[in-house]
Amino acid sequence: MTDKKTRRTATHWGVYDIETQADSIVSVHPWPLDPDPSPIGQSLDAVDGPTRVRRPAVRKGWLEGGPGQGRRGAESFVEIDWDRALDLAAGELTRVRLEHGNQAIYAGSYGWASAGRFHHAQSQVHRFMSAFGGYSRSVNSYSLAAAEVIVPHVVGYRYGDVQLASTSLNVVAEETDLMVCFGGIPLKNAQVQNGGQGQHRTGALLNQARRNGCRFVNISPIAQDLDHRLEAQWLAPRPNSDTAIMLGLAHTLVTENLHDPAFLERYCVGTVPFLAYLKGERDGQPKDADWAAEISGLAANDLRQLAREMATSRTMLNVSWSLQRAEHGEQTFWMVIVLAAMLGQIGLPGGGFALGYGAVGSVGNGAARHKQPTLPPLPNPVDSFIPVARIADMLENPGKSYSYNGQTRAYPDIRLIYWAGGNPFHHHQDLNRLAEAWQKPDTVIVNEPFWTATARHADIVLPATTPLERNDLSGSSADDFLVVMEQVLSPRNAARNDYDIFCGLAERLGFLDTFSEGRDEAAWLEKIYETFRTQSNQIPSYDTLRERGHLQFGNEQAGRVRRILFEDFRRDPDANPLPTPSGRIEIWSQRIDDFQLDDCPAHPAWMPGAEWLGAARAERFPLHLLTHQPGTRLHSQLDAGSHSRACKIQGREAVLINPEDASTRGIDDGDLVRLFNDRGACLAGARLTPEIRPGVICLPTGAWYDPEQPGEAGSLEKHGNPNVLTRDCGTSGLAQGSSAQSCLVEMERFKGDAPPVTAFLPPSLVQST
């Protein structure tokens, strides 16, 4: 018997020591340095499951009929050898460039595929496509698009910079009396961090705050959005009403003289027009607690009392990322900053606002910040982009104009999609619409380890390795660890890493030297590390790093870095102005006013959307569907793994239902249910709990898309993917972000024989002759 070996790898959800024998995983052990490891690592066993793409494969209709022929998602694949696959892909890239130009190639791949710094699929595909002459790209993220666009208008800094500068939770634990959490602080989300995290700290720091006397208020339709150990007051509003709630709180502050006029005068601009709106001087409707209560379903007295407590306590306001993934989602993030400004505590220890404590593990973690090793990008010669959540719009409407952050742009005419390291059939909304729009390009090429829905909807599928099958370095600029990722397993079947795949294509296309610079994996890892070492003479050599296995920056004791958001600005706003046009917090924005957008005014405001519980549509679809990050995986990654599958009900994703809503529909705990609206339908397993507001249900994202009739738009989705139900509409003409959290549905108990889940079986495969 081969001796057992233990090697270390790192993921977006933590570091693990993997024990192997005979080139197979025996066990997965959390890193001893992590005080609160994530169980998601147990799903790494999916690496050897039946869902692996074993050899290069080409969709039968495309192979026989040529580009654009056949039906994506509905056909079998023909397995071929690597040389033929690379020849086909290189030939099609060349054809599209010559006939339509580089802007006709969309490489919008997402960045969560690997925590590795070199084998980062998004960086690899973008570097390759730039060397090829350019490509149409995407901007912003599904998670945060509305926030990424609005925050710079309000405080001047990029959203990511504000997030990195968040007041550290150790300061909150010492200084904060009251934390008001709009959308909670879900620890399941804090399991993950783009690029990895060495230690999970969020839960311990929040509980330290509670032990020190901090009171928590959870304003969310779901009680579980805040750790029960924090003993929070739970206020359960209608979804999409948070901006109205904040306005009601602000109105109480003003009318009871509890706000801070001196702070507003010295540190902000635009207070006067905003207060006129707040008081109803223009529209005759004061945005008071009674008005907010009618919209939100909360008690007006609870809102008034909360406002009073906020004004007399050191108060931290936190807003969850999920709240800006809704119609008019920009307003929620803008308004939480304004509400904090009215309290006058921005820049004080333990006071002010935070944009996403718990959304990922880095926010407020107190880690030392270092720019990590990075594969150097190449410039993209093509100036063509779309907001990331507008893929279906782009494919359906080539040449059509759209607005984005004050610009008017046109959608490119996409003829070829190249995807590596992402799964749009997970991230995107209204998947039935996307499945139809996805038929329009001539060719779709995918590098993919698994037969995900995106691979099944491709024309050329190139089998890629997983992070366990290669060497790399893992680290995040928002974390204080750099970890050596050792190759744990040999590459499975015919899989190649993305870099080798792109080298093979670049050689055929004549720019291998530009792309590779003559380096293999080992040489690149040493190169990017040595470039990283130039930051500090205290960073050890590459050989020393490999011998140690990891580096930790800053103080060895977790959470010792003290940050206070906008502390310098508060101390002296003239010497430390914000990079806004005024140098101050912009409660009213001249820039946004100049954009003249009907759906995004010049100051924060509450605007009803087309799909919320106060809309006319609710008569037909009376349940508001929330779709949050799952606790058992990262997005759709490792859904086939043991940890994710063990938490399903009858093989389907579990949907949270209030017992009142279940009772009126004859649904018991553990039943299969059918969720539906006029965009689609899916099955899920019922999980009854009183910890969700009546009229609201919650189905996590990430179950692999599994239609009963593959390739047929509108077919029943069998596995519990909520994005067959969500609306594919931009948050507003400002950010055009995802509005997935604005979604109304109906639900019924599923009767009859349920169709089997087939998401984890490969498509029909035939060998080439």
SVG drawing of the C-alpha trace seen along z (x, -y; Angstrom):
<svg xmlns="http://www.w3.org/2000/svg" viewBox="-55 -74 71 76">
<polyline fill="none" stroke="black" stroke-width="0.4" points="0.0,0.0 1.3,-3.5 2.3,-5.6 -0.1,-8.3 1.0,-11.9 -0.3,-15.2 -0.1,-18.4 -1.5,-21.8 -3.9,-23.7 -5.8,-26.9 -9.3,-28.0 -11.5,-31.0 -13.0,-29.5 -9.8,-28.6 -6.6,-26.5 -6.7,-22.7 -4.2,-19.9 -5.2,-17.1 -4.3,-13.5 -3.9,-11.3 -3.1,-7.7 -2.6,-6.2 -3.3,-9.6 -6.8,-9.8 -8.1,-11.9 -8.3,-10.1 -9.3,-13.0 -9.4,-16.8 -8.2,-18.6 -8.6,-22.2 -5.5,-24.3 -4.5,-24.3 -3.9,-28.1 -7.6,-28.7 -9.7,-29.1 -13.1,-28.7 -12.6,-26.7 -15.3,-26.3 -16.7,-22.8 -17.0,-23.6 -13.5,-22.0 -15.1,-18.6 -16.6,-19.0 -13.2,-18.9 -14.0,-15.2 -15.9,-16.3 -12.6,-16.4 -13.0,-12.7 -16.7,-12.7 -18.6,-11.8 -19.1,-15.5 -15.4,-15.9 -14.8,-16.8 -12.5,-14.0 -11.4,-14.8 -11.8,-17.8 -15.4,-17.7 -17.3,-19.5 -21.0,-19.9 -22.3,-17.5 -24.3,-20.1 -21.4,-22.6 -18.9,-19.9 -21.1,-18.6 -22.8,-21.8 -20.3,-24.5 -20.5,-27.7 -24.0,-28.6 -25.6,-25.3 -27.6,-23.0 -29.0,-23.8 -26.8,-24.6 -27.8,-22.8 -29.7,-20.0 -27.1,-18.0 -24.5,-15.3 -20.8,-16.0 -18.1,-14.3 -14.9,-13.7 -11.7,-14.5 -8.0,-14.8 -6.2,-17.9 -4.6,-18.8 -7.8,-18.8 -9.6,-20.7 -7.0,-23.4 -6.9,-23.6 -10.7,-24.1 -10.6,-26.8 -7.7,-28.7 -9.4,-28.5 -12.6,-29.9 -10.9,-32.7 -9.0,-33.7 -12.2,-33.6 -14.2,-35.8 -11.3,-38.3 -10.9,-38.6 -14.6,-38.7 -16.0,-40.8 -13.1,-42.3 -11.9,-41.6 -14.8,-43.5 -17.0,-40.6 -15.3,-38.4 -16.7,-38.5 -14.4,-37.2 -16.4,-38.1 -15.2,-35.3 -15.7,-35.7 -12.9,-35.6 -13.9,-33.0 -12.5,-29.8 -9.3,-29.5 -7.7,-31.3 -4.4,-30.9 -2.5,-34.0 -1.1,-32.5 -3.7,-29.9 -6.4,-32.6 -8.7,-31.8 -10.0,-35.3 -6.4,-36.7 -5.3,-34.0 -8.1,-34.4 -7.9,-38.2 -4.1,-38.1 -4.5,-35.7 -7.3,-37.7 -5.3,-40.9 -2.3,-39.3 -4.7,-38.2 -5.7,-41.8 -8.4,-42.5 -11.9,-41.6 -15.2,-43.0 -15.2,-42.8 -17.5,-43.3 -17.3,-45.8 -18.4,-45.5 -19.7,-42.4 -22.9,-40.5 -22.4,-40.9 -21.9,-44.6 -22.5,-46.5 -24.9,-49.1 -22.6,-49.8 -19.5,-49.9 -21.0,-52.7 -22.8,-54.8 -20.2,-54.8 -17.6,-56.8 -20.2,-59.5 -21.0,-59.8 -17.6,-59.5 -15.2,-59.7 -13.3,-56.5 -13.8,-53.2 -16.1,-50.8 -13.3,-48.3 -11.1,-50.9 -13.9,-51.8 -14.3,-48.1 -10.6,-47.6 -10.6,-50.7 -13.7,-49.6 -13.5,-50.2 -12.0,-47.0 -14.2,-44.8 -11.8,-44.8 -12.5,-48.5 -16.3,-47.8 -15.9,-45.2 -14.3,-47.8 -16.2,-51.0 -19.6,-50.3 -22.8,-50.4 -25.3,-49.7 -24.9,-47.9 -27.8,-48.2 -27.6,-45.6 -29.6,-46.2 -29.7,-42.7 -27.9,-41.2 -24.3,-40.0 -24.6,-36.4 -21.5,-34.4 -22.1,-31.8 -20.9,-34.6 -17.9,-35.4 -16.6,-31.9 -15.3,-33.1 -12.9,-35.8 -11.7,-36.3 -8.1,-35.0 -8.5,-33.1 -8.2,-33.8 -6.0,-32.1 -8.1,-32.7 -11.9,-33.2 -12.3,-36.0 -15.7,-37.6 -17.8,-35.5 -15.4,-35.7 -15.0,-39.5 -18.8,-40.1 -19.3,-37.9 -16.6,-39.8 -18.6,-43.0 -21.7,-41.3 -19.8,-40.2 -18.6,-43.8 -22.2,-45.1 -22.9,-46.0 -26.6,-45.6 -27.4,-44.3 -30.5,-45.0 -31.1,-42.7 -33.3,-44.5 -33.9,-41.6 -36.7,-39.3 -34.5,-36.4 -33.6,-36.0 -30.7,-33.7 -28.9,-36.6 -27.4,-37.4 -25.7,-34.9 -28.2,-33.9 -25.5,-34.2 -25.6,-38.0 -29.1,-38.0 -30.2,-40.6 -33.5,-42.4 -35.1,-41.1 -37.2,-43.5 -38.5,-41.7 -39.4,-44.1 -40.8,-43.5 -37.9,-43.1 -36.8,-46.1 -38.1,-48.6 -34.7,-49.3 -34.3,-52.8 -37.7,-53.7 -36.9,-52.5 -33.7,-54.6 -35.6,-57.6 -38.1,-57.1 -35.3,-56.9 -33.7,-60.0 -37.0,-61.9 -37.3,-61.1 -33.7,-62.3 -34.5,-65.7 -37.9,-66.3 -36.7,-65.5 -33.5,-67.5 -31.4,-64.3 -29.3,-64.7 -25.9,-66.5 -26.3,-69.8 -22.7,-70.7 -21.4,-67.5 -23.7,-68.0 -22.5,-71.5 -18.7,-70.8 -18.4,-67.4 -21.3,-67.2 -22.9,-69.0 -26.5,-68.8 -28.2,-68.7 -30.8,-71.3 -32.4,-69.7 -32.3,-66.3 -34.1,-67.6 -36.7,-69.2 -37.4,-65.8 -37.3,-64.1 -39.8,-66.6 -42.1,-66.3 -41.8,-69.9 -41.8,-69.1 -44.3,-66.1 -46.4,-66.7 -45.4,-63.4 -43.1,-63.5 -40.9,-60.4 -41.7,-59.9 -41.8,-56.7 -45.5,-56.2 -44.8,-56.4 -41.9,-54.0 -43.9,-51.6 -46.7,-51.4 -44.1,-50.5 -41.9,-48.1 -44.5,-46.4 -42.6,-47.4 -44.1,-49.2 -43.7,-53.0 -43.0,-53.2 -40.1,-50.6 -38.6,-52.9 -38.9,-56.0 -37.4,-54.3 -34.5,-52.9 -33.7,-56.3 -33.6,-57.7 -31.3,-55.0 -29.0,-55.4 -28.6,-59.1 -27.7,-58.5 -25.3,-55.6 -22.1,-55.0 -23.7,-53.5 -22.4,-51.5 -24.7,-51.1 -24.0,-48.0 -25.6,-47.3 -25.5,-43.9 -24.4,-43.5 -27.7,-41.8 -29.7,-45.0 -28.2,-46.7 -29.0,-43.7 -32.6,-45.0 -34.5,-47.5 -33.0,-50.9 -30.4,-49.2 -28.0,-52.2 -30.3,-54.1 -29.8,-51.7 -26.1,-52.2 -26.3,-55.9 -28.9,-56.3 -27.0,-54.3 -24.1,-56.8 -26.5,-59.7 -28.1,-58.3 -24.7,-57.8 -23.8,-61.4 -26.9,-62.6 -25.8,-60.8 -22.5,-62.7 -20.4,-59.7 -18.5,-59.0 -14.8,-58.9 -15.3,-58.1 -14.1,-54.8 -16.9,-52.3 -19.3,-54.7 -20.3,-55.6 -21.1,-53.0 -19.8,-49.8 -20.7,-48.4 -20.7,-44.7 -19.5,-43.3 -19.8,-39.6 -20.3,-39.8 -16.8,-38.3 -14.3,-37.4 -12.1,-40.4 -14.5,-43.3 -13.3,-44.6 -11.0,-41.6 -8.1,-43.8 -5.6,-42.1 -2.4,-43.7 -2.8,-44.8 -0.3,-43.8 -0.6,-43.7 -0.2,-40.1 1.7,-38.4 -0.2,-38.8 0.0,-37.5 0.9,-40.8 -1.9,-41.8 -1.5,-43.0 -3.3,-46.0 -6.6,-45.4 -6.7,-47.4 -10.5,-47.1 -12.6,-49.8 -15.8,-47.8 -17.6,-46.7 -20.9,-46.0 -22.1,-46.0 -21.6,-42.5 -25.2,-41.6 -26.3,-42.7 -25.2,-39.7 -28.6,-38.7 -29.3,-42.3 -26.0,-42.4 -26.7,-39.1 -30.2,-40.0 -29.6,-43.6 -26.3,-44.1 -25.9,-47.8 -28.6,-49.0 -27.6,-51.9 -27.6,-51.6 -26.9,-54.0 -24.2,-53.4 -22.8,-55.8 -23.6,-58.9 -22.4,-57.4 -24.4,-56.3 -22.8,-53.2 -23.8,-50.5 -23.8,-46.8 -21.2,-45.0 -22.2,-42.4 -20.8,-39.3 -20.0,-36.3 -17.7,-34.3 -17.8,-33.9 -14.7,-32.5 -15.3,-31.6 -12.8,-30.3 -13.4,-30.3 -17.1,-31.1 -20.6,-29.9 -23.1,-32.4 -25.8,-29.8 -25.4,-30.3 -24.7,-34.0 -27.2,-35.4 -30.9,-36.1 -33.8,-34.8 -32.0,-31.7 -34.7,-30.9 -34.0,-34.2 -30.3,-33.7 -30.6,-30.2 -32.3,-31.7 -29.9,-34.6 -27.0,-32.2 -28.0,-30.6 -27.1,-33.8 -23.3,-33.8 -21.5,-31.6 -19.3,-29.9 -18.9,-29.4 -15.6,-28.1 -15.2,-27.0 -12.3,-25.9 -13.9,-23.9 -13.1,-21.1 -16.8,-20.0 -19.8,-19.5 -21.6,-22.6 -24.5,-24.2 -22.1,-26.6 -20.1,-23.7 -23.3,-22.0 -24.2,-25.2 -20.8,-25.5 -19.5,-24.4 -15.9,-23.5 -15.2,-22.3 -11.5,-22.1 -11.0,-20.1 -9.2,-22.2 -7.5,-21.1 -8.8,-22.0 -6.6,-23.8 -5.8,-20.4 -4.0,-19.4 -1.4,-22.2 1.0,-24.3 0.2,-27.9 0.3,-30.7 -2.8,-31.8 -3.4,-35.2 -5.6,-38.2 -4.7,-41.9 -7.6,-41.9 -6.0,-39.1 -2.6,-38.8 -1.5,-35.3 0.3,-34.1 0.0,-30.3 1.9,-27.9 -0.6,-25.7 1.0,-22.3 -0.2,-20.0 -2.2,-17.4 -3.3,-15.1 -2.1,-14.4 -4.2,-16.0 -7.3,-13.9 -7.8,-12.2 -6.8,-14.6 -7.1,-17.8 -4.6,-20.6 -4.3,-23.8 -5.6,-27.0 -2.1,-28.4 -1.1,-25.4 -4.4,-25.5 -3.7,-29.1 -0.1,-28.4 -1.3,-25.8 -3.7,-28.3 -1.1,-31.1 1.4,-28.9 -1.1,-28.2 -2.0,-31.8 1.5,-33.1 2.0,-35.0 3.3,-32.4 6.3,-34.5 4.1,-37.5 1.7,-35.5 4.2,-33.1 7.4,-35.2 9.1,-31.8 8.1,-30.7 6.4,-27.6 4.4,-27.3 7.4,-27.0 9.2,-30.0 6.0,-32.2 5.4,-31.4 9.0,-32.4 8.7,-35.5 5.5,-36.9 6.8,-36.2 10.1,-38.0 8.1,-41.0 6.0,-40.9 9.1,-40.8 10.1,-44.3 7.5,-45.7 9.6,-45.0 13.1,-43.7 11.5,-41.8 9.8,-39.4 11.8,-36.1 13.2,-34.5 11.0,-32.2 12.9,-29.1 12.3,-30.1 8.6,-30.7 8.3,-27.2 10.1,-25.7 7.9,-27.5 4.7,-26.9 3.1,-30.3 3.8,-33.9 1.8,-36.0 2.1,-39.7 1.7,-42.2 1.0,-41.2 0.8,-37.4 -2.3,-38.0 -5.4,-38.1 -7.4,-41.4 -4.7,-43.7 -4.7,-46.3 -7.0,-49.2 -8.7,-51.0 -11.4,-53.7 -13.1,-54.6 -12.6,-58.2 -10.8,-59.0 -8.4,-61.4 -11.2,-63.1 -13.1,-63.7 -10.0,-65.1 -9.4,-67.7 -11.6,-67.7 -9.6,-70.5 -6.3,-68.8 -7.8,-65.4 -10.7,-66.0 -12.6,-63.2 -12.0,-62.8 -15.5,-64.0 -16.1,-67.2 -16.8,-69.0 -14.3,-67.2 -17.1,-66.3 -19.7,-63.6 -22.2,-64.2 -25.8,-63.9 -26.9,-65.6 -24.7,-65.0 -24.5,-67.5 -22.9,-64.8 -25.9,-62.4 -28.3,-65.3 -26.6,-66.1 -27.2,-62.5 -30.9,-63.2 -31.9,-59.6 -35.6,-59.0 -34.7,-56.0 -31.8,-57.6 -32.3,-61.1 -29.6,-63.4 -30.1,-62.4 -31.1,-59.1 -34.9,-58.4 -37.2,-55.5 -38.8,-54.4 -41.1,-51.4 -40.0,-48.7 -42.1,-46.5 -41.6,-43.4 -42.1,-43.8 -44.9,-42.9 -46.5,-46.3 -46.7,-46.0 -49.8,-45.1 -48.0,-42.0 -48.2,-40.6 -51.8,-39.7 -50.7,-37.0 -47.4,-36.1 -47.8,-36.8 -44.4,-35.6 -41.2,-37.6 -38.3,-35.3 -34.9,-36.1 -31.8,-34.4 -28.8,-34.5 -25.3,-33.0 -25.5,-29.4 -23.8,-28.3 -22.7,-25.0 -20.5,-26.1 -19.2,-29.2 -21.7,-30.2 -22.1,-27.0 -18.6,-25.7 -18.5,-22.1 -22.3,-21.7 -21.5,-18.1 -19.4,-17.7 -20.4,-15.8 -21.0,-18.8 -23.3,-20.6 -25.3,-17.4 -25.7,-16.4 -27.7,-19.6 -30.3,-19.1 -33.8,-17.8 -34.6,-14.9 -31.6,-15.9 -32.9,-19.5 -31.9,-22.8 -33.8,-23.7 -36.1,-26.7 -36.9,-28.5 -40.7,-28.9 -42.6,-30.4 -45.1,-27.8 -48.0,-30.2 -47.2,-30.3 -46.7,-26.5 -49.9,-25.8 -52.1,-27.8 -50.6,-25.7 -50.7,-22.3 -46.9,-22.0 -45.1,-20.1 -41.4,-20.2 -39.4,-18.0 -42.0,-18.2 -41.0,-18.9 -42.5,-22.3 -42.8,-24.0 -41.9,-27.7 -43.1,-29.5 -43.9,-32.8 -44.3,-33.8 -40.5,-33.5 -40.1,-29.9 -40.5,-27.2 -38.2,-25.1 -38.5,-22.4 -37.0,-22.7 -37.3,-21.0 -39.4,-22.7 -37.6,-23.7 -40.1,-25.3 -38.9,-27.9 -40.5,-30.7 -37.3,-32.7 -38.4,-34.1 -41.1,-36.8 -44.5,-35.5 -44.8,-36.3 -41.1,-35.8 -39.3,-32.7 -35.5,-32.2 -33.8,-29.8 -30.0,-29.9 -28.2,-30.4 -25.9,-27.8 -27.8,-24.6 -26.5,-23.4 -29.1,-24.4 -31.0,-21.2 -33.9,-21.7 -36.2,-18.7 -36.0,-19.2 -32.4,-20.3 -32.2,-23.1 -35.9,-23.9 -36.5,-27.4 -39.2,-27.4 -38.7,-23.7 -39.2,-22.9 -35.9,-23.3 -35.5,-20.2 -32.7,-21.0 -33.6,-24.3 -31.9,-27.0 -33.7,-30.2 -32.4,-32.1 -35.0,-30.6 -37.4,-32.9 -35.4,-36.1 -35.9,-39.2 -33.1,-40.2 -33.4,-43.9 -30.8,-46.5 -30.9,-48.2 -31.2,-51.6 -29.7,-53.4 -26.8,-54.4 -25.2,-51.0 -27.3,-48.5 -26.5,-45.9 -28.3,-42.7 -31.7,-43.2 -32.2,-39.5 -33.6,-40.4 -36.7,-42.0 -38.6,-38.9 -42.2,-37.7 -43.3,-34.1 -46.0,-31.6 -45.4,-28.2 -47.3,-24.9 -46.7,-21.4 -45.4,-19.2 -47.6,-16.3 -46.8,-13.1 -43.4,-11.5 -40.6,-14.0 -38.2,-13.9 -34.7,-12.8 -31.9,-15.3 -29.4,-14.8 -27.2,-17.9 -24.3,-15.7 -24.3,-13.3 -22.3,-14.1 -24.1,-14.8 -24.3,-12.2 -20.7,-11.7 -19.5,-9.9 -16.0,-9.2 -14.8,-10.8 -14.2,-8.4"/>
</svg>
